[in-house]
Amino acid sequence: MLSAAQIDTEKPADQPLTEAEQAEMAQHLRFLSQHRKNLKLRVNAQEDLLLNGAKPPEHRGTCVHLLSKVDLASVEAALPRYETSEQRLKLLAGVVRFSGDVGVLLLYLEELAGVASKGQAAGAFSRAVEKIDFEQVSEARTRRVLDLVATIFDGHERSQVLFGLLSSDSFRAAFDASTGGMPDALAETFVPLRAVHEVVLEGGANRHGDEALSKGVAALLSAPRKALSSLPLVVRERLLLSAVSYLRDRELADKATGDLLATLPEDSTNFSKVGIVRAADLLSAGRDDEARDLLKAMKRGHPDFRLPIRWLEALESPRVGRYALIEKKDKGRRREEGKSRPRRQRGRLREGFRLDDQRAAWLVLSPLEEAGSVEDELRLRRERPVFGMLPALGVAERDDGSRLIALPSVGWPLHEQLLNRKYRREHGWFVAMQAVQLLASLHRAGLELPDVAPERFVVESGHRPALWLADASRLRAAEGETAEPIAQARELVEAMLAGLGADVVAPSVRERVETASTLSEMLAVVASRA
């Protein structure tokens, strides 16, 4: 097995070895003493005392000089003196521990190719390359190192070996410089590992693309559970995020979260960051029970984190298919038992939650007797899209056979805004202008609504509010040429005026609204006030 430390040769020769370096040097001395004859070491008196154990390894210069006598030439000359591959491998493993010669490393790798068990060597390989300066190594020899690593190691062992090489600054520079001219077989093997090393282990940006990172994450996750659990906390977090974000193999993503998520403390930021991504992944896959358990753990560890609480509320709410019906509560009045009062609902529009992509939605509920008209409405929404009419995102069937249509969650119900007098005067006129334009667009598209009750509409707040038609129940195609829906426009504008309050609308303006005979005239009235 390779050593887990290195003697620092950069320090001054007269600076004594540290206690740890002395312990390592003692191992090297025992190794050299065993192979002294075959290596044909020529030593001076001081070095002989070190090899015989008569003198402790304290002087840095003397120790480094002794180790430097074991070079590539002496190793190549010694190898034929060993009869078996195991004996030659022991020699090379011992030399690689302290040698900075890439030629010795190549000999070691070539000999390792004939040995069945390579796990121990892979586990400590990073220490064997720390002293090699790859800036002085030719591109061909660097490629030869990679070729041997690809041939000898696979799975987790290959990842360990490459990560060991990448711990060397000079190797990283040499690897990155040669990526463009690297043979396809080597690039397919090592670029994904470089990507996962850069993103997950180092926390850098992904320069190699999502596909390479996905393959690299999969390779890293091939490590034994114990090895994954021993990774630093921040690395485990990045690995989990990458696994749920990039892995196409859902079984492997499950393995990653199963092995690693439980190793994060529930009250840690890491757990909440990774947990919410994993919960979203589980909900998207329809694995609601697993998502619920994870969200409850997040709620325990982070009681002020609102997102898992909202998702849990959605999971506990009544649902139609993959849509949850959210019951909002009045914030002001409370019942005696301390529970909030359900907010009164008007019309067919309900607040909902799309479990599959964890987004809020408007849900339009239609009774069973209108099942056929729901299909007509969906068809017309697709065939004749009108600006200002929210597009349908999906449809679901209730237990009684009735349907609901899911829409994007935009704004708040118009009738609530009018009831609560939420608008400033200029905003009210601006919304009224959009109402007339929306009805004109529907007319030009050959579409008709049976009514224009405010409960059908939602308003998006802002500096200039935006009006949207949400509930288009019983929308139908007009038959032949039809008159402009001026009566509907007047009804909707008057509802807006009522919401503004009688004290802010002049009688002359009300008269012009009542007498407008075309949508163009009505638009001119409200636009002049907006």
ABEGO torsion letter per residue (X at the ends): XBBABBBBAABBAABBBBAAAAAAAAAAAAAAAAAAAAAGBBBBAAAAAAAAGABBBABAAAAAAAAAABBAAAAAAAAAABABAAAAAAAAAAAAAABABAAAAAAAAAAAAABABAAAAAAAAAAAAAABBAAABBAAAAAAAAAAAAAABBEAAAAAAAAAAAABAAAAAAAAAAAAABBAAAAAAAAAAAAAAAAAAAGBBBAAEAAAAAAAAAAAAABBAAAAAABBAAAAAAAAAAAAAABABAAAAAAAAAAAAAABBAABAAAAAAAAAAAAAAAAAGBAAAAAAAAAAAAAABAABAAAAAAAAAAABBBBEABBBBBBBBAABBBAAGBBBBBBBBEABBBBBBAAAGBBBBBBBBBAAAAAAAAAAAAAAAABBBBGBBBBAEBBBBAAGBBBBBBBBBEBBAAAAAAAGABBAAAAAAAAAAAAAAAAAAAAAGBBBABABAAABBBBBEABBBBBBABABGBBBBBEBBBBBAAAAAAAAAAAAAAAEAAABBAAAAAAAAABABAAAAAAAAAAAX
